[in-house]
């Protein structure tokens, strides 16, 4: 059994000026928000959900991106509303958010 039920990686990669990257789309703020939301819901820690920072996930043209393991579901997002939908639907209820999948 895995240490975490779900492991969520947010790409925070910063590329050279002029190049598309997740960091230019508030990915650090969204990762911090998701982590705090997991804590507030009591879903953070062993056997639950881990929200992590990641370097380049090599999908910048579709970014910002995050990936949920072990489900291997990749998402893009725009704002906290999208992050809330991923949390509430996928991480809490087990139903991936089709409109945000990449």
Secondary structure, DSSP 8 states (H G I E B T S, - for coil): --SSSEEEEEE----STTS--GGGGTHHHHHHHHHHHHHHTT-BSTTSEEEEEES--S-GGG-SEEEEETTTEEEE-SSHHHHHHIIIIIIIT----GGGB-
